[in-house]
């Protein structure tokens, strides 16, 4: 992790922004607030601004700069991204544009060299430059790091769900009008159109 990125609408933006950066951050947040999530995620140009604040890496203790970027959405996940640009395409684009650090911590599982000119290495592989986690597969590293964070009270595993279908997810604030069918059995020989379903003789 070489930097963190918060969505412009994240509630911690103002508290993490230094006095020196406040004017620039406020202007950026105001400028991006009118853009839709679709517009922000589909844009090929990465924009952002440094908050002037830092977070402390829970495992290494390193100070990590906190940025605000419109490619991170407040409506998705936590609205905050721990950026590992060497292994994520969007993080790499952001880091390249703003001159942020890039640290390679995963290599191909077969030990072959990855051509860094090709960009981020995003496939599962083997941990490198990761201290005690060196040599672990991607899945092993995820589990081991999660367990260590959990044991230290600094994090843990959480399962989240998100509706991807716009027909349903667009209803997130006021409820999806999904019709629900309640079967009603009418007495034998009775025409359903001639009987009130609330009649006690009907079985629900």
N, C-alpha and C positions, 0 to 999 in steps of 0.2 A: 504494500500500500504506500504510494508516494504522495497522495493528496486525497482529500474528501471533496465531494461535490454535493451541495444542497440544492433542492428545487427552489426557485425564487419565492415560492409561497410557503416555504418551510417555516414553522413558528420559531425556530432557533436562529434564523438569519440575523435578526436585529440584535440579539444578545451576544452573538459571536463576532459582530462587526466592530472593528476598532474605530475610535473617533476620527482617525485620519482617513479611513475608507468609507465613512458613513455616507457622504454626499454621493460618491460614485456608486455605491451599492444601492442606495435608495433610488437613484435615477435608473439603474438597470432593472430593479424590481418593478418599478412603475412602467417601464417600457415593455417588459415581457408579460405583464399582467393581462394585456389585451389580446394576447395570442392564444389560440386554442391548443389543446393537447396534440391534436392531429398536426397542426401547423408546426409545432415545436419538434415533434418526433420525425416528421418527414423532411425537415430542413437539412440540407447537407452541410450547411455552415454552422460550426459550433461557436457559440458565444458564451461569455462568462466574465466574472470579475472576482478578484481576490477580496475576501472579507477582512483581511488583516488579522484574523484569528487562527488559532492552532488547536488541534486535538492531540491527545497523547495515545500512541499506539498501545493497546492493552497487553501485548506480548513483548514487544521490543523496547517500549518506553520512548520511542522516537517521537519528536514533535512533527505532526503532519499538518500542512497548510490546508485551510478550509476555503473552498471556492463556492461561488454560486453559479450554476449553469442551467440554461433552459432546456438542455437535453434530458435533465432529470425531472420527473413529474411528481408533484405532491400527491396525485391520486393513485400512484402505483407504488406498492410496497411501503417503505417508510419515508419516501421522498428524500432519501440520502443515499449516496453511493460511495463505497470505499473503492477508490480507483486503483486498479492494477493495470496500467496502460500496456505493459508488455504482453498481456494476455486477454485484452478486450479491445475490440476495434474502435468503439466510440471513445473509450478512455484514451486510447492511443492518439486518435485524431485531436482530442482536446489538449492532451499533453504536448503534442507536437506544435500545435498552434500557439500555446502560451509558454513554451519552453520549460515544462515541468519535468521532473525526474522520471526515468523509465528504468525499472529494475527487473531483470529476467529471473524468474523464480521457478519456472517449469521448462523442462526440455522434453523432446520426443521420448517416448517410452523405451525405444530401442537404443537410446544414447547417442543417436546421430546429431550432428550439429544443425541448428535451425538458422536459415539465412535471415538475419534481422532486417535486411533490405526488403523482405517480403511483407513486413509489418508484424502485427501481433500474432503470437502463436496461441491459438484458442482451443486446440484439441487437448484431450486428457493426456497426461504424460507422467513425468517423474520430477519430484521437487529438487531444486538446486538453490544455492545461495539462501537457504532457509534455516540455517542452524540445525537444531535438533530434529527438524523435519526432513532434512536432506535424504534423498533416496526413496521416500514414500511415493506411492502412486497417488494420483490426484484424489481418488476416492478415499484412500487411507489417510492422506493429509487432511482432507476435510473433516473426517471423523475424529482424528487425533486432536486437531486444533479446536474443534467444537468442544470436545471433552475437557480440554485444558481451560478454555474460557469459562465453561460451566463450573469447573472445580474452583476457579478463582473468583467466581461471582461476577465475571465481566461479560458474560454472554451465554448463549445456549442455542439449541436447535428449536426452530419454530416452523410449523407448516402453515402456509398462507394459501388462500384460494382467490382466484379472480375470474369473473365471468368475462370471456373474451368476445362473445357474440354481442354486437352493438344493440340488437333488439332488446336484449335483457339488461345489459349493463347500463343502458341509458336511463333505466328506471331506478337506478341505485338509491336515489334520494326520496322517491315517493312510492316505491313499491311496484312490483311487476303485476300487471292485471292478467294473471294466468287464470283461465276458467277452471273451476273445479266441479267435477261431476259427482253428485250424490245419487246412487241408484235408489229407486223407489219401486217396490213390488206391489202391484195392485191385485185385489182379489180376483180369482179366476173368473173369466167371463165378463169382466168389467171393462168398459171402454175407458182408457186413461183420459181421454179428452172430456169425459163427462163427470169426472170425480176430482174433488179438491185433494191434492197430495197431502194436505194437513189432516185429512180425515183419519181418525184413529185406526180404521180398518186397513189402512195402507202401512206397509212395513218399510222402514227406512234403514 
